[in-house]
């Protein structure tokens, strides 16, 4: 299989309503050719509607959708140069893997011998060479998922769409298969739009993440940008969990803010904050818990749980109950222990009010 010609994607002020419900009020976004962009967000945020609009399974109420510069807004699904990997895989149970992969090619008019040859190549591409004779029921969940990806890729689409492709796999297999998808995308250079509600999955596979909330883009950027510089408390908590507490910005100079939190002063990237009230996002692993009174603010252990390589703590503080993790499993802090919270150098982000 040759390297797939990657196409760009553009939504221009797309609105989508279902009766009286507006799923997408006014969506504009771009996907660069050869990149993997993830639409991330909670249930009902509009990410699946966006994917279905791009696939041609729905049509917008208003606005335009372009693929590689071509207006496809009202084109049916079979006239768009896209392929989709569904959450359920949608494999034909009575067909073996080879026939499943070749089906789309044969349906488009390709001769059977040529279709089967390309299907064999597609199975080899996803690590299933020699397994074309197996029925879906004879494959593991991860193997079925790879057959679905091969079936989509052999059509050589300009854009590959993936709708929650790993949701039916267990945690360990999800890690393995997401790595395979990412390596395949980078090797072949195709454009991919990936939908998930799993933050770890999005961080692991994406060139860029678009976080959606109630049909709007809440924030977009690289995985590192969204994790380390969230624009809101919603993003901070959604991208990997965070404790969000109030703080005060004392001053800003050269993009660095001096803040007061509890009884301590810190300097952080300003993130558009101005002097006055603000919020501080604290990642669970961004602190050290010490049985002293010299930290940023005091607390008391309300609950702890041993999880093998770390301990989870819930700490009662003046800001409410906060969640932290500690890799020191040799000396766990018992319940009702008075502690102070010491901030580390990483895992803190200032959020403007």
Protein Blocks (a to p, Z undefined) as FASTA:
>chain_A
ZZddddddddehiacdehjbcfblbacddddehiacdddddehilmmmmmmmmnopaccf
bdcddeehiacklgcfklcccddddfklopafkbcfklmmmmmmmmnopafklmmmmmmm
mmmmnopghilmpcfklpcfklmmmmmmmmmmmnopabdcdehkllmpcfklmmmmmmmm
mmmmmmnopacddddfbfklmmmmpmbdcddeehiafbgcdfklmmmmccbfklmmmnop
aaddddddfbdcehiacddehjbccdddfklpaeddddddddfklcccddbfkbfbdcdd
fbdcdehjaccdddddfkbpcddddfblklccdehiacdddddfehpacddZZ
